[in-house]
């Protein structure tokens, strides 16, 4: 098979373009309503005008300083989680292969929780979350060996997640009430109080990592799904591709956890929805990214306005939706004989 044939097989599909464009438009619409809704209501037309730098001073302050950082963080975190989930599912060749299930998110959570219990700063928490996620990924890979596909990697990841959950539970028993309250809010996954200090690092990581995934790893991951031997025969550097994609995905989910806490199920749901909408094989990275941004933005809008007297952590909404989706996924996969 020639290089031209490979590019054709992994090239752009019109349906994927339509799905991606639709998700971008939907995300923009949800974003406009998110920026305009709150204690101080702003009309959608005024929101758009303000975003283009021609709004009233009061609108510019409310949108640009108070509401926009949280929205941008939601979009970036959703995109990062979705890209990470798509890569993990492609590498392990299993629909349950998301970082939520495989212990990567738990590694970030346990490390960050340790910093919270010790009274560390927000910066220290973010650094710990990133290092914890990367350390968990490397440890899982070390124990599982070269078996990134199949159930061995998944079982090791699930076991690691269980161990780290137990460690987190122990840490919560050692903290004082104020520290535990802060830790529980973070562990739920929340966008409350997010500002540019969280949005900017997340944006930088996405700018650096996404080109690697999309350009260097994306086509190779699609070919890798045909099998290691076939991919190697077509000139794909299998070990390098796997390690690079795994490290990139771990970086994304770790920084996402540092920015918004362990927001569960977005990494699981977004790639599935993207694949079902595009009806295309492979990791579907670009559709997954925009669907993930839409999911978390929509979930945060619901979390802010579902209850009249208080806002919910966004992780509560994604947990409710994702838990139901997981039950449905397990049921359909069992009926299909795949699990």
C-alpha positions in Angstrom: 0.0 0.0 0.0 1.5 3.3 -1.0 1.7 6.5 1.1 -0.9 8.1 -1.1 -3.3 5.3 -0.5 -2.7 5.6 3.3 -3.4 9.3 3.3 -6.5 8.7 1.3 -7.8 6.2 3.8 -7.1 8.4 6.8 -8.0 11.7 5.0 -10.8 14.1 5.8 -14.3 12.8 5.5 -17.2 15.2 4.6 -19.4 13.9 7.4 -16.7 14.5 10.0 -16.4 18.1 8.7 -20.2 18.6 9.0 -20.2 17.2 12.6 -17.2 19.3 13.6 -18.7 22.5 12.2 -22.0 21.8 13.8 -20.4 21.2 17.2 -18.4 24.5 16.8 -21.6 26.4 16.0 -23.4 24.8 18.9 -20.6 25.6 21.3 -20.6 29.2 20.2 -24.4 29.4 20.8 -24.1 27.9 24.3 -21.2 30.2 25.0 -23.2 33.3 24.1 -26.0 32.2 26.5 -23.6 31.3 29.2 -21.9 34.7 29.0 -25.2 36.5 29.0 -27.0 34.6 31.8 -26.5 35.3 35.5 -27.4 37.9 38.1 -26.8 40.6 35.5 -28.5 39.5 32.3 -27.0 40.5 29.0 -28.8 40.1 25.7 -27.2 37.7 23.2 -26.7 40.5 20.7 -24.9 42.6 23.3 -22.7 39.6 24.2 -21.6 39.2 20.6 -20.9 42.9 20.3 -18.9 42.9 23.5 -16.8 39.9 22.4 -15.9 41.9 19.3 -14.7 44.8 21.5 -17.6 47.2 20.9 -19.7 46.6 24.0 -20.6 48.9 26.9 -18.0 49.3 29.7 -20.2 47.4 32.2 -20.7 44.6 29.7 -17.0 44.4 28.9 -16.1 44.1 32.6 -18.8 41.4 33.4 -18.0 39.3 30.3 -14.3 39.7 29.8 -13.2 39.8 33.5 -15.8 37.7 35.3 -17.4 35.2 32.9 -15.2 34.7 30.0 -12.2 33.0 31.8 -14.5 30.3 33.2 -16.0 29.7 29.8 -12.7 29.5 28.1 -11.4 27.1 30.7 -14.5 24.9 30.2 -13.9 24.8 26.4 -10.2 24.1 26.7 -10.6 21.4 29.4 -13.4 19.7 27.5 -11.3 19.7 24.3 -8.3 18.3 26.2 -10.3 15.6 27.9 -12.0 14.5 24.7 -8.7 14.3 22.8 -7.1 12.3 25.6 -10.1 9.9 25.7 -10.0 9.4 21.9 -6.3 8.5 22.1 -6.6 6.1 25.0 -9.6 4.3 23.4 -7.7 4.0 20.2 -4.5 2.7 21.9 -6.2 0.1 24.0 -8.8 -0.7 21.3 -11.6 -0.7 23.8 -14.5 1.6 24.2 -13.9 1.8 28.0 -10.3 2.9 27.6 -10.7 6.4 29.0 -8.3 8.0 31.5 -11.1 8.1 34.0 -11.3 4.3 34.0 -7.5 3.6 33.7 -6.2 5.5 36.8 -4.6 8.5 35.1 -7.2 10.9 36.4 -6.9 9.2 39.8 -3.2 9.8 39.8 -3.7 13.5 39.3 -6.4 13.6 41.9 -4.4 11.8 44.6 -1.4 14.0 44.1 -3.4 17.2 44.2 -5.3 15.9 47.2 -2.0 15.4 49.0 -1.2 19.1 48.4 -4.6 20.2 49.6 -4.3 18.2 52.8 -0.9 19.6 53.5 -2.2 23.2 53.0 -0.4 23.9 49.7 -1.2 26.7 47.3 -3.2 26.6 44.1 0.0 26.6 42.1 1.4 23.7 44.0 -1.9 21.8 43.5 -1.8 22.3 39.8 1.8 21.2 39.6 1.1 18.1 41.7 -1.9 17.2 39.6 0.2 17.2 36.4 3.0 15.2 37.9 0.6 12.8 39.5 -1.2 12.1 36.3 2.1 11.5 34.4 3.5 9.3 37.2 0.3 7.2 37.2 0.5 6.8 33.4 4.2 5.7 33.5 3.5 3.3 36.3 0.6 1.7 34.6 2.6 1.3 31.4 5.5 -0.2 33.3 3.3 -2.8 35.0 1.4 -3.6 31.8 4.5 -3.8 29.7 4.0 -3.5 26.0 0.4 -4.6 26.1 -1.2 -1.2 25.5 -4.0 -3.0 23.6 -6.2 -5.7 25.1 -7.5 -6.2 28.6 -4.1 -6.3 30.4 -3.6 -2.6 30.2 -7.2 -2.0 31.2 -7.1 -4.3 34.2 -3.8 -2.8 35.4 -5.4 0.7 35.0 -8.5 -0.3 36.9 -6.5 -1.8 39.6 -4.3 1.4 39.9 -7.5 3.5 40.0 -8.8 1.4 42.9 -5.6 1.7 44.8 -5.4 5.5 44.3 -9.0 5.9 45.3 -8.2 4.1 48.5 -5.2 6.4 49.1 -7.4 9.4 48.5 -10.0 8.2 51.0 -7.2 7.8 53.6 -6.0 11.3 52.9 -9.4 12.7 53.5 -9.5 11.0 56.9 -6.3 12.8 57.8 -7.4 16.4 56.9 -9.2 18.9 59.0 -12.7 20.1 58.1 -11.7 23.2 56.1 -9.1 21.3 54.1 -11.5 18.4 53.5 -14.2 20.8 52.2 -11.7 22.3 49.7 -10.5 18.8 48.7 -14.0 17.5 48.2 -15.0 20.4 46.0 -11.9 19.9 43.9 -12.4 16.2 43.6 -15.9 16.7 42.3 -14.6 18.7 39.4 -15.5 22.4 39.4 -15.1 25.5 37.3 -16.1 27.9 40.1 -13.7 30.8 40.5 -11.6 29.9 37.4 -9.7 32.8 35.9 -7.0 33.4 33.3 -4.5 31.7 35.6 -6.1 28.4 34.7 -7.1 29.2 31.2 -3.7 30.4 29.9 -1.6 27.3 30.9 -4.3 25.0 29.5 -4.3 26.9 26.2 -0.5 26.7 26.0 -0.5 23.0 26.5 -3.2 22.5 23.9 -1.3 24.6 21.4 1.8 22.5 22.0 0.3 19.0 22.2 -2.6 19.0 19.8 -0.5 19.5 16.7 1.6 16.4 17.8 -1.6 14.3 18.2 -3.3 15.6 15.0 -0.4 15.6 12.6 2.2 13.2 14.0 0.0 10.6 15.8 -3.5 10.8 14.2 -2.9 9.0 10.9 -0.6 6.5 12.6 -3.3 5.6 15.2 -5.8 4.9 12.5 -3.4 2.6 10.7 -2.4 1.0 14.1 -6.0 -0.2 14.5 -5.4 -2.7 11.7 -2.8 -4.4 13.9 0.8 -4.0 14.9 2.2 -6.1 12.2 0.3 -4.4 9.4 1.2 -1.0 10.8 4.8 -1.9 11.0 4.8 -3.2 7.5 3.4 0.1 6.3 6.3 2.0 7.9 4.6 3.1 11.1 7.1 3.3 14.0 4.7 1.4 16.4 6.6 1.8 19.7 7.4 5.4 19.1 3.8 6.2 18.1 2.3 4.5 21.1 4.6 6.1 23.6 4.3 9.6 22.0 0.5 9.3 21.8 0.2 8.0 25.4 2.5 10.7 26.8 0.6 13.4 24.9 -2.8 12.2 26.1 -1.5 11.9 29.7 -0.3 15.5 29.5 -3.7 16.7 28.3 -5.7 14.9 31.0 -3.3 15.9 33.7 -3.4 19.6 32.9 -7.2 19.4 32.5 -7.3 18.0 36.1 -5.0 20.8 37.3 -7.3 23.4 35.7 -10.8 22.1 36.7 -10.3 19.1 38.9 -11.1 15.5 37.8 -14.2 16.1 35.6 -15.3 12.6 34.9 -16.8 11.0 31.9 -16.1 13.7 29.3 -13.1 11.7 28.1 -15.3 8.6 27.8 -18.4 10.1 26.2 -17.1 12.7 23.7 -15.1 10.2 21.5 -18.1 7.8 21.5 -20.5 10.5 20.4 -18.0 11.8 17.8 -17.6 8.3 16.3 -21.3 7.7 16.3 -22.0 11.0 14.6 -19.3 10.7 12.0 -19.7 7.0 11.5 -16.0 6.9 10.7 -13.3 4.5 12.0 -10.2 5.7 13.9 -9.8 8.0 16.8 -11.8 10.9 15.2 -9.6 13.4 17.0 -11.0 16.7 15.6 -14.7 15.8 16.0 -14.0 14.4 19.5 -12.2 17.7 20.5 -15.1 19.9 19.4 -17.7 17.6 20.8 -15.8 17.5 24.1 -15.8 21.3 24.3 -19.5 21.4 23.6 -20.2 18.8 26.3 -18.4 20.5 29.1 -19.6 24.0 28.1 -23.2 22.7 28.1 -22.7 20.8 31.3 -21.3 23.9 33.0 -24.3 26.0 31.8 -26.6 23.4 33.3 -24.6 23.3 36.5 -24.8 27.1 36.9 -28.5 27.4 36.3 -30.2 24.0 37.2 -30.8 25.2 40.8 -32.1 28.7 41.5 -30.3 29.2 44.8 -26.9 27.8 44.1 -24.6 26.6 41.4 -23.5 22.9 41.2 -20.0 21.7 40.5 -19.8 20.8 36.8 -18.6 17.3 37.8 -22.0 16.6 39.3 -23.7 17.1 35.9 -21.1 15.2 33.9 -21.2 12.4 36.5 -25.0 12.0 36.2 -25.0 12.1 32.4 -21.8 10.0 32.1 -23.0 7.4 34.6 -26.2 6.8 32.6 -24.2 6.7 29.4 -21.8 4.2 30.8 -24.6 1.9 31.9 -26.1 2.1 28.4 -22.7 1.5 26.8 -22.0 -1.6 28.9 -25.4 -3.0 28.0 -25.0 -2.5 24.3 -21.4 -3.8 24.2 -22.5 -6.9 26.1 -25.3 -7.6 23.7 -22.9 -7.1 20.8 -20.6 -9.7 22.5 -17.6 -7.3 22.7 -17.3 -7.4 26.5 
